[in-house]
Every structure is written in structure tokens, then in C-alpha cells.
Amino acid sequence: MRLRDLDPLSEAEITLVAERMGATLVEVEGQELYDLDWRIARVRWHLEAANVEARVVLGIDEGGAIVGHTILRVELGLGLVSTSYVIPQARRQGFAAAFLQDAEAWFRARQLPLTATWTSSTNEPLIALYGRHGFAEDQRGPNDFTGTMMVRLAKRLSA
Ligand SMILES: CC(C)(COP(=O)(O)OP(=O)(O)OC[C@H]1O[C@@H](n2cnc3c(N)ncnc32)[C@H](O)[C@@H]1OP(=O)(O)O)[C@@H](O)C(=O)NCCC(=O)NCCS
């Protein structure tokens, strides 16, 4: 297993991540919400330093296949894990845990005081994963578009 940043010149990698963002929404919220072009634009937005300080990180298996991704960004002074996804066949192998460790290291290097992510209150795998890494729910509220109850899982990085 290894992690690397998405190649911003690779249409294929950008499209793959955008497709899997759609798969995440279907799996977690039961609907896609945005079309593929919107999601491709959203991935690209994260790759432009003029927009945001962010990274799109890929998980690569032993055979070289891209089996997962995570998107990190600095937002309102905190380190936000915007999304994580691992294909079903590659789950429970530690990819998401590796993404989280990589994210924390990157946020700490930026001296951000807090890291957090938002997910559905019913997303037990993700809540279990973050709980193991020292995150706890500190906010909740409905998604404006879907009505899904969302929780914020947060962890203080400063002493
Ligand atoms: C949540 C998700 C990213 C986890 O990816 P993963 O690579 O399988 O996770 P890991 O192998 O790193 O799991 C690490 C730990 O997290 C917890 N965990 C992960 N999946 C779990 C599950 N299905 N049930 C319970 N705990 C789970 C466990 O503590 C696990 O450790 P263990 O395997 O030693 O028990 C993956 O299931 C996924 O892509 N889900 C759909 C998309 C999604 O929910 N994304 C987040 C939206 S905000």
C-alpha cells in the first residue's frame, strides 16, 4: 500500500475521483446530488492553489491500482477532511486509516489547531474509524439539501 497526491495533469485521475465522489454520496446519503461535470469541477477547484490550500491524495494497492482517495483542505482555520472513499474490494486493509494519518501530519505541519470531518450520523464505519483516531462528535445538524442528519467529528491538534 502507498499514498500519493493526484497528478493535476491527469484527466483520468480527476475523473476517477469525481466518479467515486458520486459513489460515496450514493452509499452514504442514498443519492448522487451533483452530476459528474460538477464533481470534476469540484476536484479541479481543489487543485488550484489560488482557490484553496488543499490536497487530493490517492491510495494505491500492491498492483498499482487506485483503490481510494481523500480530499483535504484548510477551511476557516481548521484542517478539514472533506471526503474519503475506498473501493469495497480494498476495504479493511488500512487505507482510510493511512489517509487519516497523512492528513493529520499535513495539518499539524500547518500548525492548525483542529482537524474535523462531516459525515452522516448513520455512517458507522467512518465514525468508528475516526473514533479510533481520537476524534469525537462536537457538532450536528441537517444537510440543507437532503435533510440527512450530519455530524462533525473533530480532534484538537494543539496542546
Ligand atoms: C469509511 C471507509 C472510508 C473506510 O475505509 P477502509 O480503508 O476500509 O478503512 P480502514 O481499513 O482504514 O479501517 C480502519 C478502522 O476503521 C474502522 N472501520 C472501518 N470500516 C469499518 C466498518 N465497516 N465497520 C466498523 N468499523 C470500521 C475499524 O476500526 C477499522 O479497523 P479494523 O479493520 O482493524 O477493525 C470506507 O468504508 C468507505 O469508503 N466507505 C464509503 C464512503 C464513505 O463513507 N466515506 C466517508 C464519507 S464522509
The ligand as an SDF file (V2000), in Angstrom:
LIG
                    3D

 48 50  0  0  0  0  0  0  0  0999 V2000
  -15.3140    4.5020    5.6430 C   0  0  0  0  0  0  0  0  0  0  0  0
  -14.2500    3.9690    4.6930 C   0  0  0  0  0  0  0  0  0  0  0  0
  -13.5200    5.1440    4.0170 C   0  0  0  0  0  0  0  0  0  0  0  0
  -13.2410    3.1280    5.4900 C   0  0  0  0  0  0  0  0  0  0  0  0
  -12.1970    2.7160    4.6220 O   0  0  0  0  0  0  0  0  0  0  0  0
  -11.2370    1.4680    4.9310 P   0  0  0  0  0  0  0  0  0  0  0  0
   -9.9930    1.6360    4.1270 O   0  0  0  0  0  0  0  0  0  0  0  0
  -11.9940    0.2150    4.7800 O   0  0  0  0  0  0  0  0  0  0  0  0
  -10.9050    1.6660    6.4800 O   0  0  0  0  0  0  0  0  0  0  0  0
   -9.6690    1.0430    7.2650 P   0  0  0  0  0  0  0  0  0  0  0  0
   -9.3170   -0.3060    6.7030 O   0  0  0  0  0  0  0  0  0  0  0  0
   -8.5620    2.0370    7.3250 O   0  0  0  0  0  0  0  0  0  0  0  0
  -10.3320    0.8470    8.7070 O   0  0  0  0  0  0  0  0  0  0  0  0
   -9.6650    1.2440    9.8750 C   0  0  0  0  0  0  0  0  0  0  0  0
  -10.5940    1.0510   11.0620 C   0  0  0  0  0  0  0  0  0  0  0  0
  -11.8000    1.8070   10.8820 O   0  0  0  0  0  0  0  0  0  0  0  0
  -12.9270    1.0840   11.4270 C   0  0  0  0  0  0  0  0  0  0  0  0
  -13.7960    0.6030   10.3560 N   0  0  0  0  0  0  0  0  0  0  0  0
  -13.5950    0.6880    9.0250 C   0  0  0  0  0  0  0  0  0  0  0  0
  -14.6330    0.1420    8.3460 N   0  0  0  0  0  0  0  0  0  0  0  0
  -15.4980   -0.2940    9.2780 C   0  0  0  0  0  0  0  0  0  0  0  0
  -16.7660   -0.9500    9.2010 C   0  0  0  0  0  0  0  0  0  0  0  0
  -17.3380   -1.2770    8.0210 N   0  0  0  0  0  0  0  0  0  0  0  0
  -17.4100   -1.2410   10.3710 N   0  0  0  0  0  0  0  0  0  0  0  0
  -16.8560   -0.9250   11.5620 C   0  0  0  0  0  0  0  0  0  0  0  0
  -15.6350   -0.3070   11.6950 N   0  0  0  0  0  0  0  0  0  0  0  0
  -14.9870    0.0030   10.5580 C   0  0  0  0  0  0  0  0  0  0  0  0
  -12.3080   -0.1230   12.1240 C   0  0  0  0  0  0  0  0  0  0  0  0
  -11.9600    0.2910   13.4290 O   0  0  0  0  0  0  0  0  0  0  0  0
  -11.0660   -0.3580   11.2630 C   0  0  0  0  0  0  0  0  0  0  0  0
  -10.0650   -1.0970   11.9020 O   0  0  0  0  0  0  0  0  0  0  0  0
  -10.0630   -2.7190   11.8150 P   0  0  0  0  0  0  0  0  0  0  0  0
  -10.2210   -3.0890   10.3610 O   0  0  0  0  0  0  0  0  0  0  0  0
   -8.7350   -3.0810   12.3990 O   0  0  0  0  0  0  0  0  0  0  0  0
  -11.2350   -3.1630   12.6520 O   0  0  0  0  0  0  0  0  0  0  0  0
  -14.8790    3.0370    3.6020 C   0  0  0  0  0  0  0  0  0  0  0  0
  -15.7160    2.0950    4.2460 O   0  0  0  0  0  0  0  0  0  0  0  0
  -15.6840    3.7760    2.5800 C   0  0  0  0  0  0  0  0  0  0  0  0
  -15.1370    4.1790    1.5450 O   0  0  0  0  0  0  0  0  0  0  0  0
  -16.9970    3.9490    2.8050 N   0  0  0  0  0  0  0  0  0  0  0  0
  -17.8890    4.6300    1.8700 C   0  0  0  0  0  0  0  0  0  0  0  0
  -17.5560    6.0840    1.7070 C   0  0  0  0  0  0  0  0  0  0  0  0
  -17.6480    6.8780    2.9850 C   0  0  0  0  0  0  0  0  0  0  0  0
  -18.4190    6.5980    3.8980 O   0  0  0  0  0  0  0  0  0  0  0  0
  -16.8550    7.9360    3.0140 N   0  0  0  0  0  0  0  0  0  0  0  0
  -16.9110    8.9400    4.0390 C   0  0  0  0  0  0  0  0  0  0  0  0
  -17.9500    9.9270    3.6590 C   0  0  0  0  0  0  0  0  0  0  0  0
  -17.7790   11.4190    4.5150 S   0  0  0  0  0  0  0  0  0  0  0  0
  1  2  1  0
  2  3  1  0
  2  4  1  0
  2 36  1  0
  4  5  1  0
  5  6  1  0
  6  7  2  0
  6  8  1  0
  6  9  1  0
  9 10  1  0
 10 11  2  0
 10 12  1  0
 10 13  1  0
 13 14  1  0
 14 15  1  0
 15 16  1  0
 15 30  1  0
 16 17  1  0
 17 18  1  0
 17 28  1  0
 18 19  1  0
 18 27  1  0
 19 20  2  0
 20 21  1  0
 21 22  1  0
 21 27  2  0
 22 23  1  0
 22 24  2  0
 24 25  1  0
 25 26  2  0
 26 27  1  0
 28 29  1  0
 28 30  1  0
 30 31  1  0
 31 32  1  0
 32 33  2  0
 32 34  1  0
 32 35  1  0
 36 37  1  0
 36 38  1  0
 38 39  2  0
 38 40  1  0
 40 41  1  0
 41 42  1  0
 42 43  1  0
 43 44  2  0
 43 45  1  0
 45 46  1  0
 46 47  1  0
 47 48  1  0
M  END
$$$$
